[in-house]
Amino acid sequence: MSASPAVLGPLVLAAARDLLRNRVLLFFTFFGPLAYLTAFAVLFSTAGPGPLRASAPGLLGWTIASSGSLGVAVALASWRRSGLLGQIRRSPAGWRPVLLARLLALCGHTAWQAAVHLAVAIALGLRPVRWWPLPLYLLVGTLAFAALGLLVGALTASADRAAAVTMLILIPMGVASGAFITEAPPWVHALAALLPMRQQRNGLLAALSEADPAGLWWPLPGLLGVAAVLGAAGLWLCARRERVLSP
């Protein structure tokens, strides 16, 4: 069934309200990174703009990653436990508009959080080199980590477990990828180069802080590949386990 605006609009609004009501999601994706960014900038204010230029892209990447993955994983696991997944399949709308609405709501949800974080970073002294790549990384990053959330949500039986598993994946990935600290042993940097959050952080760093745009493009194919592989795996698991996504 095609997702007409009459069907998709209310679904997007409902998904957006659900995201705003999730206090755990807001803490890990908005208030926590914002407090860390502010404290980091204040503590290293005497060191000039260098530390802020290095840390802001990583924290922005964390916001995109945690919002995309938690926003899908927690919802999917909760829907399964409550039986809502079966109702979605049998509803006139079907599952496709519901999934599309969730992705659109996630993009909007992540966009306003990223805008606030950037505004605070600019107030603290960040001077972005270029703006135009940010919407592209916002979209591609949300897709990649929403696919991760889809896979986690397909494998977990409750919202609490989905949140716990997602954070067990994201926190080590964020530490290794430079979302919180940029100094690490060389072997950590070598391993982190393969992680999607590191690729996203490098792209955002090139967009916001580096004069040379050479690093802008190469992370995008990796993030799109993550979205394709994990998204396909998550959809396959959902269809196999519960036949929720069958036509």
N, C-alpha and C positions, 0 to 999 in steps of 0.2 A: 504494500500500500504506500502511495506517495505521501510525503509529509507536506500537506497544504498549510498555508499560513494560519488558517482558522484552527487547525489541529496543533500546529507547532508552537504558536504563540503562548497559549495557556500552559503548555508543557514546559517551555523555557522559564516562564515566570514561576511555576511551581518548583522547578529545580533550583532556581536562583534563591527563592525563599528558604528552601531546605539547606542550601549551602550557608546562608547567613545565620540560620538557627543552630548550626553545628559549632558549639563552643570549642571543642577539641581541635577541629579543623582551623578555626580562626586563631587559636593560640599558636599552633605550630606553623601556620602559613603567614600570619600577619603580625600579631602582637609580639611574639618571641623574636623573629628576625628584626623587627623594628626597634625593639629594646636593645638588641645586640648591636645593631648598626649605630645607634645613638651613643651607647656606652663606649664602643670602639672608637668612634670619632672624637669623643670628649677625652678619653684616656690618651690618645695619640695626637692630640691637637697641636702639640709643640713640634711634632715631627714633619709638619707640612702636609700637603695634600696627597702625598704618595701612598700612605697606608689606606686612606679612604678610597683612592682610585683602585687599589688592589683588592679591597674587601667588598666594595659595593656590588660589583658584578656577580661575585659568588653568592652573596646573600639574595640578590635578585633571582639568580638561578635556583636557589633553594626554595624561594617562594613559588616559582613556577612548578618545580618538581613536586613539592609536597602538596600543593593545591590540586594538581592534576591527578596524582596517584591516590591520595586520601579521598578526594572527592568522588572517585569512581569506586574504589575498593570498599569503603565503608558502606556506601549506598547499596552496592550489589549484594554484599553479604547480608545486610539488614533486610533487603527485599526478599532474599531467599528464605531467611529464617521466619519472616512474617507471612510467607505465602504470596506476597505481592507479585513475585516474578511470574507465577502461573496466571494470575489475574491480568498482568500486562500482556502476556501472550494471547489470552483469549479475548482481550478488549478489541473494539473496532479499530483503534489506532495501531495496534500491533507493537512490536518491540523496536522497529527501526526509528520511528519518530521519537520514542522515549530516549533511545540512545543518542540520537542527534541532538535532542533538546538538552540532554545532560552535558554534552560536549560544548554546545553553544553557551550554556550557562556557566560552565567552567572557564571558558575563554573570557567572558565578561567579568566573572568573579576574580580571576587572576589579573585581569587588566587593571581594575581599580586598585587592587592591592599594590601592583607594581607601580602605578602612578603615584600613590601615596609614598611608597618607599623612595622613589626617585625624587619626589618633591622634598622629602626630609633630607636625603643625601645632598641635594643641591643647596638646601639651606645650611647644611653643615660644611659646605665648601667644595662639593664635587662639581666639576665642569665637564659635562659630556662632550665628547669629540663629535659624535654624530648621533642623530636620532632615528633615522629611517630604518635601520635594521631591527629595532626593538619590537615592532609588531610582528615581524617575521619570526623572530626567535620566541616570542610569546606564543604564537600559534603552533609552531613546530614542536616547541618544548612541551606545551600542554598536550598535544597529541601523543608524543612519546611517553610521557609519564602517566597519562590517562590509560594508555595501553598496558603499562605496568600495573596500574590499579585494577584494570579489568582482569588480568591474569591472577593477581592476588585475591580479588573478590571471588573469582571462580573456584579457588582452591580452599577458601576459608568458610566456616559455617556460621560465623556471627560477626557483628560489627566490631566488637571489642577485639576479636582475634585478627580481623582484617586490619584494624588500626595498628595493633602490635606488630604484626608481620611487616606491614609497610614501613613502620618506623625502624624496625630492625634492619631493613634493607637500606633505607634512606640515610640514616645517621652515619653509619660507616662510609657509605658512598660520599656523603657530604664532607666528612672530615678528610677523606683521601683526595677528594676533588678540589679542595681549597675553598669550600663554601664558608668555612669559619676561620680557618688558619691557612696561610699560604706557605709557611715554612714546613718542609717535611724532608725525610731522607730521599735520596735519588731513586731508590727502588720503589718507594711509594708513588712518586711521580710517574715512574715508568708503568706501573700497574694501573694507575688512575687514568692514564691516557686513553684506555679502552672504555672507560665508564661514560654513560650518557650525560651525567651531571657535569663531568669534567669537560666534555665537548661543548656543552651549553655554556659553561662558565668561560671557556676560552673565547667562544664567539661573542659573548656579552662583553668580555674584557676588551676585545678588539673594537667593538662598537662604541663603548663608553670611554675608554681610557687610552687607547693606542692610536697614534697618528697614522701608522702604517695599516691600511685596510687588508693586508694580505691574509690575515687570519680570520676574516669575516665568513668566508664561504665554506671552507672545508668541514666545519662541524655539522653543517646542515644535512649532507647525505647520511652521516652516521645516525643522527637523530631520527630522520625519516625511516632508516632501516630498522631502528629499534621500534618505532611505532608500528611498522608493517609486521615484523616478526612477532613481537609480544601481543599485538592486537589480534593477529590471526590465531595465535595459540590460545588466547583468552576466549575468543569467540568459539573456537573448536571445543574447548573444555566445557563451556556453558551448554553448547548444543549436545555434547555427548552425555553430560551428567544429568541434565534435566530437560533437554529438548526445548528449552525456553526460546532459543533463537531460531528454531525451525520455522519455515513459512506457514 
